[in-house]
Amino acid sequence: GRTFVITGTMLSGKREEVAQRIEAAGGTVKGSVSKKIDFLVRGPGAGNNKSADATRHGTAIIDEEQLYQMLGVPMPVAAFADL
């Protein structure tokens, strides 16, 4: 029941694949940070805009590994990350 925004490169697959995993676990994925977002999943190469928005709104910033810990599954590593 939590709401997420994904930014940066995801090591477990394309952002769309990560979003599908979140949604399969009952979460929602949005494209931009607002005060209604629970978590910003920040991968390598993420810009500062979404992080700054998350800080301003009090949104928790987590990395991809923390996301998979929340989902209760091991983090897969894709052959080709979303570059």
N, CA, C and O atoms as CSV, one atom per row, in Angstrom:
chain,resi,resn,atom,element,x,y,z
A,1,GLY,N,N,0.801,-1.213,0.000
A,1,GLY,CA,C,0.000,0.000,0.000
A,1,GLY,C,C,0.832,1.260,0.000
A,1,GLY,O,O,0.284,2.346,0.188
A,2,ARG,N,N,2.119,1.161,-0.201
A,2,ARG,CA,C,3.007,2.342,-0.217
A,2,ARG,C,C,3.180,2.858,-1.641
A,2,ARG,O,O,2.969,2.133,-2.614
A,3,THR,N,N,3.570,4.132,-1.739
A,3,THR,CA,C,3.755,4.763,-3.047
A,3,THR,C,C,5.227,5.110,-3.233
A,3,THR,O,O,5.870,5.657,-2.337
A,4,PHE,N,N,5.753,4.777,-4.427
A,4,PHE,CA,C,7.174,4.917,-4.729
A,4,PHE,C,C,7.393,5.751,-5.985
A,4,PHE,O,O,6.526,5.831,-6.856
A,5,VAL,N,N,8.566,6.369,-6.059
A,5,VAL,CA,C,9.100,6.975,-7.281
A,5,VAL,C,C,10.475,6.365,-7.476
A,5,VAL,O,O,11.232,6.213,-6.517
A,6,ILE,N,N,10.803,6.016,-8.712
A,6,ILE,CA,C,12.093,5.411,-9.039
A,6,ILE,C,C,12.910,6.416,-9.843
A,6,ILE,O,O,12.399,7.023,-10.785
A,7,THR,N,N,14.177,6.592,-9.474
A,7,THR,CA,C,15.056,7.489,-10.218
A,7,THR,C,C,16.457,6.897,-10.296
A,7,THR,O,O,16.881,6.175,-9.394
A,8,GLY,N,N,17.165,7.199,-11.360
A,8,GLY,CA,C,18.522,6.685,-11.539
A,8,GLY,C,C,18.523,5.320,-12.207
A,8,GLY,O,O,17.481,4.820,-12.631
A,9,THR,N,N,19.689,4.734,-12.294
A,9,THR,CA,C,19.877,3.424,-12.905
A,9,THR,C,C,19.497,2.328,-11.915
A,9,THR,O,O,19.896,2.369,-10.751
A,10,MET,N,N,18.742,1.371,-12.370
A,10,MET,CA,C,18.377,0.228,-11.536
A,10,MET,C,C,19.233,-0.964,-11.939
A,10,MET,O,O,19.323,-1.297,-13.120
A,11,LEU,N,N,19.859,-1.604,-10.964
A,11,LEU,CA,C,20.749,-2.724,-11.238
A,11,LEU,C,C,20.002,-4.042,-11.403
A,11,LEU,O,O,20.559,-5.018,-11.905
A,12,SER,N,N,18.734,-4.067,-10.978
A,12,SER,CA,C,17.957,-5.311,-11.043
A,12,SER,C,C,17.132,-5.418,-12.321
A,12,SER,O,O,16.419,-6.402,-12.518
A,13,GLY,N,N,17.222,-4.423,-13.182
A,13,GLY,CA,C,16.468,-4.447,-14.434
A,13,GLY,C,C,16.039,-3.046,-14.813
A,13,GLY,O,O,16.409,-2.065,-14.168
A,14,LYS,N,N,15.262,-2.974,-15.858
A,14,LYS,CA,C,14.754,-1.673,-16.288
A,14,LYS,C,C,13.784,-1.130,-15.248
A,14,LYS,O,O,13.191,-1.890,-14.481
A,15,ARG,N,N,13.629,0.180,-15.228
A,15,ARG,CA,C,12.734,0.793,-14.253
A,15,ARG,C,C,11.325,0.224,-14.335
A,15,ARG,O,O,10.652,0.060,-13.317
A,16,GLU,N,N,10.886,-0.076,-15.553
A,16,GLU,CA,C,9.543,-0.641,-15.729
A,16,GLU,C,C,9.431,-1.996,-15.038
A,16,GLU,O,O,8.388,-2.323,-14.472
A,17,GLU,N,N,10.499,-2.780,-15.083
A,17,GLU,CA,C,10.504,-4.091,-14.425
A,17,GLU,C,C,10.471,-3.937,-12.904
A,17,GLU,O,O,9.770,-4.677,-12.215
A,18,VAL,N,N,11.224,-2.984,-12.394
A,18,VAL,CA,C,11.239,-2.725,-10.959
A,18,VAL,C,C,9.854,-2.238,-10.524
A,18,VAL,O,O,9.343,-2.649,-9.482
A,19,ALA,N,N,9.260,-1.371,-11.321
A,19,ALA,CA,C,7.910,-0.873,-11.024
A,19,ALA,C,C,6.907,-2.028,-10.984
A,19,ALA,O,O,6.031,-2.060,-10.120
A,20,GLN,N,N,7.033,-2.966,-11.907
A,20,GLN,CA,C,6.127,-4.125,-11.921
A,20,GLN,C,C,6.290,-4.960,-10.650
A,20,GLN,O,O,5.307,-5.475,-10.118
A,21,ARG,N,N,7.517,-5.095,-10.167
A,21,ARG,CA,C,7.745,-5.857,-8.928
A,21,ARG,C,C,7.095,-5.153,-7.736
A,21,ARG,O,O,6.508,-5.800,-6.868
A,22,ILE,N,N,7.205,-3.829,-7.703
A,22,ILE,CA,C,6.587,-3.054,-6.623
A,22,ILE,C,C,5.071,-3.218,-6.683
A,22,ILE,O,O,4.427,-3.453,-5.660
A,23,GLU,N,N,4.507,-3.094,-7.871
A,23,GLU,CA,C,3.062,-3.196,-8.028
A,23,GLU,C,C,2.559,-4.610,-7.717
A,23,GLU,O,O,1.466,-4.774,-7.174
A,24,ALA,N,N,3.347,-5.620,-8.059
A,24,ALA,CA,C,2.961,-7.000,-7.759
A,24,ALA,C,C,2.912,-7.235,-6.249
A,24,ALA,O,O,2.182,-8.107,-5.778
A,25,ALA,N,N,3.690,-6.453,-5.490
A,25,ALA,CA,C,3.707,-6.571,-4.035
A,25,ALA,C,C,2.662,-5.669,-3.379
A,25,ALA,O,O,2.576,-5.601,-2.153
A,26,GLY,N,N,1.863,-4.973,-4.202
A,26,GLY,CA,C,0.793,-4.140,-3.663
A,26,GLY,C,C,1.104,-2.663,-3.578
A,26,GLY,O,O,0.287,-1.891,-3.076
A,27,GLY,N,N,2.279,-2.247,-4.061
A,27,GLY,CA,C,2.649,-0.837,-4.043
A,27,GLY,C,C,2.197,-0.120,-5.304
A,27,GLY,O,O,1.697,-0.736,-6.246
A,28,THR,N,N,2.381,1.181,-5.300
A,28,THR,CA,C,2.052,2.026,-6.438
A,28,THR,C,C,3.315,2.778,-6.836
A,28,THR,O,O,4.103,3.168,-5.975
A,29,VAL,N,N,3.512,2.983,-8.137
A,29,VAL,CA,C,4.673,3.715,-8.627
A,29,VAL,C,C,4.192,4.946,-9.378
A,29,VAL,O,O,3.331,4.853,-10.252
A,30,LYS,N,N,4.746,6.085,-9.038
A,30,LYS,CA,C,4.425,7.360,-9.693
A,30,LYS,C,C,5.682,7.903,-10.363
A,30,LYS,O,O,6.783,7.406,-10.129
A,31,GLY,N,N,5.510,8.922,-11.192
A,31,GLY,CA,C,6.622,9.483,-11.942
A,31,GLY,C,C,7.316,10.659,-11.291
A,31,GLY,O,O,8.451,10.979,-11.642
A,32,SER,N,N,6.644,11.313,-10.337
A,32,SER,CA,C,7.260,12.481,-9.713
A,32,SER,C,C,6.994,12.484,-8.215
A,32,SER,O,O,6.044,11.867,-7.733
A,33,VAL,N,N,7.847,13.185,-7.499
A,33,VAL,CA,C,7.769,13.240,-6.046
A,33,VAL,C,C,6.789,14.324,-5.624
A,33,VAL,O,O,6.828,15.447,-6.126
A,34,SER,N,N,5.913,13.969,-4.698
A,34,SER,CA,C,5.004,14.920,-4.066
A,34,SER,C,C,4.878,14.521,-2.609
A,34,SER,O,O,5.497,13.548,-2.178
A,35,LYS,N,N,4.097,15.246,-1.856
A,35,LYS,CA,C,3.942,14.906,-0.437
A,35,LYS,C,C,3.173,13.604,-0.236
A,35,LYS,O,O,3.112,13.096,0.884
A,36,LYS,N,N,2.585,13.053,-1.298
A,36,LYS,CA,C,1.851,11.787,-1.208
A,36,LYS,C,C,2.742,10.562,-1.445
A,36,LYS,O,O,2.269,9.429,-1.353
A,37,ILE,N,N,4.022,10.779,-1.747
A,37,ILE,CA,C,4.957,9.688,-2.032
A,37,ILE,C,C,5.607,9.233,-0.728
A,37,ILE,O,O,6.056,10.054,0.072
A,38,ASP,N,N,5.653,7.901,-0.521
A,38,ASP,CA,C,6.264,7.359,0.691
A,38,ASP,C,C,7.774,7.183,0.555
A,38,ASP,O,O,8.523,7.472,1.489
A,39,PHE,N,N,8.226,6.702,-0.627
A,39,PHE,CA,C,9.645,6.389,-0.811
A,39,PHE,C,C,10.143,6.808,-2.184
A,39,PHE,O,O,9.454,6.621,-3.187
A,40,LEU,N,N,11.345,7.376,-2.224
A,40,LEU,CA,C,12.072,7.607,-3.466
A,40,LEU,C,C,13.154,6.545,-3.527
A,40,LEU,O,O,14.023,6.492,-2.657
A,41,VAL,N,N,13.110,5.693,-4.559
A,41,VAL,CA,C,14.131,4.668,-4.761
A,41,VAL,C,C,15.188,5.306,-5.664
A,41,VAL,O,O,14.930,5.581,-6.835
A,42,ARG,N,N,16.372,5.536,-5.112
A,42,ARG,CA,C,17.417,6.284,-5.825
A,42,ARG,C,C,18.545,5.350,-6.217
A,42,ARG,O,O,19.210,4.760,-5.366
A,43,GLY,N,N,18.749,5.224,-7.523
A,43,GLY,CA,C,19.832,4.413,-8.043
A,43,GLY,C,C,21.000,5.270,-8.485
A,43,GLY,O,O,20.902,6.497,-8.482
A,44,PRO,N,N,22.117,4.638,-8.870
A,44,PRO,CA,C,23.281,5.375,-9.365
A,44,PRO,C,C,22.905,6.269,-10.543
A,44,PRO,O,O,22.084,5.899,-11.382
A,45,GLY,N,N,23.507,7.430,-10.592
A,45,GLY,CA,C,23.278,8.345,-11.703
A,45,GLY,C,C,22.011,9.175,-11.578
A,45,GLY,O,O,21.643,9.893,-12.508
A,46,ALA,N,N,21.341,9.083,-10.436
A,46,ALA,CA,C,20.113,9.856,-10.242
A,46,ALA,C,C,20.441,11.338,-10.165
A,46,ALA,O,O,21.468,11.734,-9.613
A,47,GLY,N,N,19.568,12.139,-10.719
A,47,GLY,CA,C,19.733,13.586,-10.634
A,47,GLY,C,C,19.354,14.093,-9.253
A,47,GLY,O,O,18.868,13.338,-8.411
A,48,ASN,N,N,19.578,15.359,-9.034
A,48,ASN,CA,C,19.308,15.939,-7.716
A,48,ASN,C,C,17.892,16.455,-7.557
A,48,ASN,O,O,17.447,16.657,-6.427
A,49,ASN,N,N,17.160,16.679,-8.650
A,49,ASN,CA,C,15.832,17.277,-8.543
A,49,ASN,C,C,14.865,16.438,-7.728
A,49,ASN,O,O,14.225,16.957,-6.813
A,50,LYS,N,N,14.743,15.151,-8.035
A,50,LYS,CA,C,13.806,14.298,-7.301
A,50,LYS,C,C,14.260,14.121,-5.860
A,50,LYS,O,O,13.427,14.060,-4.955
A,51,SER,N,N,15.558,14.038,-5.635
A,51,SER,CA,C,16.067,13.916,-4.270
A,51,SER,C,C,15.751,15.172,-3.469
A,51,SER,O,O,15.359,15.086,-2.305
A,52,ALA,N,N,15.918,16.331,-4.085
A,52,ALA,CA,C,15.602,17.593,-3.403
A,52,ALA,C,C,14.113,17.681,-3.100
A,52,ALA,O,O,13.720,18.121,-2.020
A,53,ASP,N,N,13.283,17.261,-4.057
A,53,ASP,CA,C,11.839,17.247,-3.826
A,53,ASP,C,C,11.487,16.306,-2.683
A,53,ASP,O,O,10.658,16.636,-1.835
A,54,ALA,N,N,12.118,15.127,-2.658
A,54,ALA,CA,C,11.853,14.158,-1.599
A,54,ALA,C,C,12.226,14.740,-0.235
A,54,ALA,O,O,11.472,14.597,0.727
A,55,THR,N,N,13.365,15.384,-0.151
A,55,THR,CA,C,13.797,16.003,1.104
A,55,THR,C,C,12.806,17.079,1.528
A,55,THR,O,O,12.435,17.157,2.699
A,56,ARG,N,N,12.384,17.894,0.595
A,56,ARG,CA,C,11.445,18.979,0.885
A,56,ARG,C,C,10.106,18.442,1.404
A,56,ARG,O,O,9.498,19.040,2.292
A,57,HIS,N,N,9.655,17.322,0.853
A,57,HIS,CA,C,8.357,16.757,1.234
A,57,HIS,C,C,8.452,15.758,2.395
A,57,HIS,O,O,7.429,15.254,2.858
A,58,GLY,N,N,9.662,15.472,2.864
A,58,GLY,CA,C,9.823,14.516,3.958
A,58,GLY,C,C,9.687,13.067,3.511
A,58,GLY,O,O,9.378,12.186,4.313
A,59,THR,N,N,9.919,12.827,2.222
A,59,THR,CA,C,9.845,11.478,1.655
A,59,THR,C,C,11.134,10.714,1.965
A,59,THR,O,O,12.232,11.251,1.820
A,60,ALA,N,N,10.992,9.470,2.387
A,60,ALA,CA,C,12.168,8.645,2.668
A,60,ALA,C,C,12.892,8.310,1.363
A,60,ALA,O,O,12.261,7.943,0.371
A,61,ILE,N,N,14.217,8.440,1.372
A,61,ILE,CA,C,15.037,8.094,0.213
A,61,ILE,C,C,15.745,6.781,0.532
A,61,ILE,O,O,16.487,6.679,1.509
A,62,ILE,N,N,15.498,5.775,-0.315
A,62,ILE,CA,C,16.097,4.458,-0.113
A,62,ILE,C,C,16.846,4.047,-1.369
A,62,ILE,O,O,16.619,4.592,-2.449
A,63,ASP,N,N,17.745,3.073,-1.214
A,63,ASP,CA,C,18.426,2.546,-2.389
A,63,ASP,C,C,17.706,1.273,-2.841
A,63,ASP,O,O,16.769,0.806,-2.194
A,64,GLU,N,N,18.157,0.740,-3.938
A,64,GLU,CA,C,17.494,-0.421,-4.537
A,64,GLU,C,C,17.543,-1.643,-3.622
A,64,GLU,O,O,16.576,-2.401,-3.547
A,65,GLU,N,N,18.652,-1.833,-2.936
A,65,GLU,CA,C,18.780,-2.973,-2.028
A,65,GLU,C,C,17.754,-2.869,-0.888
A,65,GLU,O,O,17.147,-3.869,-0.503
A,66,GLN,N,N,17.568,-1.670,-0.359
A,66,GLN,CA,C,16.579,-1.464,0.694
A,66,GLN,C,C,15.167,-1.742,0.185
A,66,GLN,O,O,14.330,-2.259,0.924
A,67,LEU,N,N,14.902,-1.400,-1.073
A,67,LEU,CA,C,13.602,-1.693,-1.675
A,67,LEU,C,C,13.336,-3.189,-1.637
A,67,LEU,O,O,12.263,-3.616,-1.210
A,68,TYR,N,N,14.295,-3.984,-2.076
A,68,TYR,CA,C,14.096,-5.430,-2.124
A,68,TYR,C,C,13.997,-6.028,-0.722
A,68,TYR,O,O,13.307,-7.029,-0.527
A,69,GLN,N,N,14.674,-5.430,0.249
A,69,GLN,CA,C,14.514,-5.877,1.634
A,69,GLN,C,C,13.073,-5.643,2.081
A,69,GLN,O,O,12.480,-6.490,2.749
A,70,MET,N,N,12.515,-4.495,1.711
A,70,MET,CA,C,11.122,-4.200,2.043
A,70,MET,C,C,10.176,-5.191,1.370
A,70,MET,O,O,9.175,-5.602,1.955
A,71,LEU,N,N,10.504,-5.569,0.132
A,71,LEU,CA,C,9.666,-6.514,-0.604
A,71,LEU,C,C,9.837,-7.939,-0.096
A,71,LEU,O,O,9.025,-8.813,-0.397
A,72,GLY,N,N,10.904,-8.170,0.679
A,72,GLY,CA,C,11.146,-9.491,1.248
A,72,GLY,C,C,11.688,-10.511,0.265
A,72,GLY,O,O,11.502,-11.716,0.435
A,73,VAL,N,N,12.365,-10.014,-0.771
A,73,VAL,CA,C,12.955,-10.905,-1.777
A,73,VAL,C,C,14.387,-10.475,-2.054
A,73,VAL,O,O,14.722,-9.302,-1.888
A,74,PRO,N,N,15.248,-11.421,-2.479
A,74,PRO,CA,C,16.613,-11.030,-2.838
A,74,PRO,C,C,16.614,-10.138,-4.081
A,74,PRO,O,O,15.776,-10.291,-4.969
A,75,MET,N,N,17.549,-9.225,-4.128
A,75,MET,CA,C,17.645,-8.324,-5.265
A,75,MET,C,C,18.247,-9.039,-6.465
A,75,MET,O,O,19.391,-9.489,-6.405
A,76,PRO,N,N,17.483,-9.150,-7.567
A,76,PRO,CA,C,18.072,-9.738,-8.773
A,76,PRO,C,C,19.044,-8.755,-9.401
A,76,PRO,O,O,18.928,-7.544,-9.209
A,77,VAL,N,N,19.996,-9.275,-10.146
A,77,VAL,CA,C,20.937,-8.406,-10.872
A,77,VAL,C,C,20.745,-8.694,-12.356
A,77,VAL,O,O,20.944,-9.817,-12.819
A,78,ALA,N,N,20.359,-7.669,-13.080
A,78,ALA,CA,C,20.096,-7.824,-14.513
A,78,ALA,C,C,21.409,-7.857,-15.284
A,78,ALA,O,O,22.410,-7.275,-14.867
A,79,ALA,N,N,21.381,-8.540,-16.404
A,79,ALA,CA,C,22.559,-8.567,-17.287
A,79,ALA,C,C,22.809,-7.174,-17.842
A,79,ALA,O,O,23.958,-6.756,-17.989
A,80,PHE,N,N,21.744,-6.463,-18.149
A,80,PHE,CA,C,21.842,-5.114,-18.677
A,80,PHE,C,C,20.959,-4.206,-17.851
A,80,PHE,O,O,19.733,-4.293,-17.918
A,81,ALA,N,N,21.581,-3.329,-17.065
A,81,ALA,CA,C,20.819,-2.402,-16.237
A,81,ALA,C,C,20.190,-1.324,-17.123
A,81,ALA,O,O,20.594,-1.134,-18.270
A,82,ASP,N,N,19.216,-0.637,-16.586
A,82,ASP,CA,C,18.518,0.447,-17.281
A,82,ASP,C,C,19.438,1.667,-17.322
A,82,ASP,O,O,19.523,2.426,-16.356
A,83,LEU,N,N,20.119,1.841,-18.442
A,83,LEU,CA,C,21.090,2.929,-18.535
A,83,LEU,C,C,20.527,4.125,-19.185
A,83,LEU,O,O,21.222,5.129,-19.338
